[in-house]
Amino acid sequence: MGLISQILTFPLAPARGVGWVLDQVVLAAEREYYDPEPVRRELRDLEQALLDGRIGEEEFDRREDELLDELEWLEANSEEVERRG
């Protein structure tokens, strides 16, 4: 960028800075939202509940299918967020 361009666009620097900060906040929020670790933890807890006898096979199968679908969706979308970040 040339000296003249820098001088002419200098008044816009605070706006560009605020825009960058907002982009970083959105990216951090998306990373947290699409983090698959809580679903993996829930799957582990679900398996432990089955082993402890707190839930039956049918409940386990139903809930496991839901969690695996959610995990697949989260992993696909977290890859998208990581490419942007």
Contacts in CASP RR format, 6 or more apart in sequence:
PFRMAT RR
TARGET T0000
AUTHOR 0000-0000-0000
METHOD contacts of the structure
MODEL  1
MGLISQILTFPLAPARGVGWVLDQVVLAAEREYYDPEPVRRELRDLEQAL
LDGRIGEEEFDRREDELLDELEWLEANSEEVERRG
1 9 0 8 1.000
27 81 0 8 1.000
27 84 0 8 1.000
27 85 0 8 1.000
30 81 0 8 1.000
31 78 0 8 1.000
31 81 0 8 1.000
31 82 0 8 1.000
34 74 0 8 1.000
34 77 0 8 1.000
34 78 0 8 1.000
34 81 0 8 1.000
35 74 0 8 1.000
35 78 0 8 1.000
36 71 0 8 1.000
36 74 0 8 1.000
36 75 0 8 1.000
36 78 0 8 1.000
39 67 0 8 1.000
39 70 0 8 1.000
39 71 0 8 1.000
39 74 0 8 1.000
40 71 0 8 1.000
42 67 0 8 1.000
43 64 0 8 1.000
43 67 0 8 1.000
43 68 0 8 1.000
43 71 0 8 1.000
46 55 0 8 1.000
46 60 0 8 1.000
46 63 0 8 1.000
46 64 0 8 1.000
46 67 0 8 1.000
47 60 0 8 1.000
49 55 0 8 1.000
49 60 0 8 1.000
50 56 0 8 1.000
50 57 0 8 1.000
50 60 0 8 1.000
55 63 0 8 1.000
END
